Amino acid sequence: MAPTAHRKDHPLSMRLPDTDIALIDRAAGLRGRSRTDFVREAAVRAAEEVLMESGLIRMSQEGFAEFMAVLSAPATVVAPMVEVLRRPAPWDQGSGQG
């Protein structure tokens, strides 16, 4: 008898209303994904975001003092950024309201 392979995947079951299923199926179809792939990807992305938001940042007292000094310093003008921000938005161009 051949040894059975150990599965690394774990089943996850949910009960969802028809409206949620329809919404998920529509979005998954637009992405060319199966419902399972779409929900798995969305759940993993949401979990990563929560973990990133709650991550604790540790630094030495010296590092924190340097960090605070940089935040407290006067802002530096970045000329290319100023130029970009002065341009009209693409959706405002040609509207006759300029």
N, C-alpha and C positions, 0 to 999 in steps of 0.2 A: 504494500500500500504506500503510495507516494505521500510525502509530508504535505500538509496543507499550508498554503502561503498565508502569512500573517498580514492582514489588511491594516493599513495605516489610516484609512479613511474612517470617519465616524458619521453615522446617520444623524440627521437633524430634522425633526418634524414640527410643522406649525399648522395651526388652523387659522385660515384667513377668510374674510368675507369675499364674495364674488367680485365686488368692486376693486378690492386690492389686487386680486389675481389678474383681473382684466388690465389694470394699470401696469402691473409688473410685466405681463405678457406683451403689452404694446411697446413698452420701453425696451424690453429684451429683443423684440423683433426689430426695432429700429437699430439696435446695435449688432444685429445678426448673431445673437447669443441665445442659448437655451435659458429657460426660466431658472434652472438650477445654477448655471454659471453666472447669470446676472445677479441673482440674490446672494450667492456666495461672495462675489466680488464686491457688491455693495456693503455687505455685512463686514467683510474684512477691512474695507476702506474706512467704514465708520468706526470700527474698533481701533484701528491705527490712529485715527484723529483723536479719539478720546484719550488714548494712552499718551499721545504727543502733548495734548493739552495739560495733562496731569503730571507730566514728567518734572521731577525735581532737578533744578540746576544747582550744582555745588561749585563753589570757587573759594579760593583763599581770601583772606582779608585784603591782601595787597591787590589781588585780581579784582575784587569788588570795588575797591577804591579807584582803580584805574577805569573800570567800567562806568562808575558814576561820574568821573571826571570827563570822560568822552561824552556822556549824555548831557552834562551840564555846560559843555563848551559851546560857544556861539556856532550857529550853523554856517557851513561853508557853501557858498554859491557854486553850483555846478552849471556853467554856462550852457552846455548842450541840453541839459534838462530844462532850463529856463526857456530856451528857444522852442523846444518841443511843446511845452505847456502854453506858450503864447500862440501856437498855431490853432486855427479853427478846427473843430472836430470834423471828421469826414462827413458825418451826417448833417452838419451845419453848412457845408460848402454847397454853393449853387442853389440855396433855398431862397435867395433874394432878401434875406433878413440880415445881411452882414454889414 
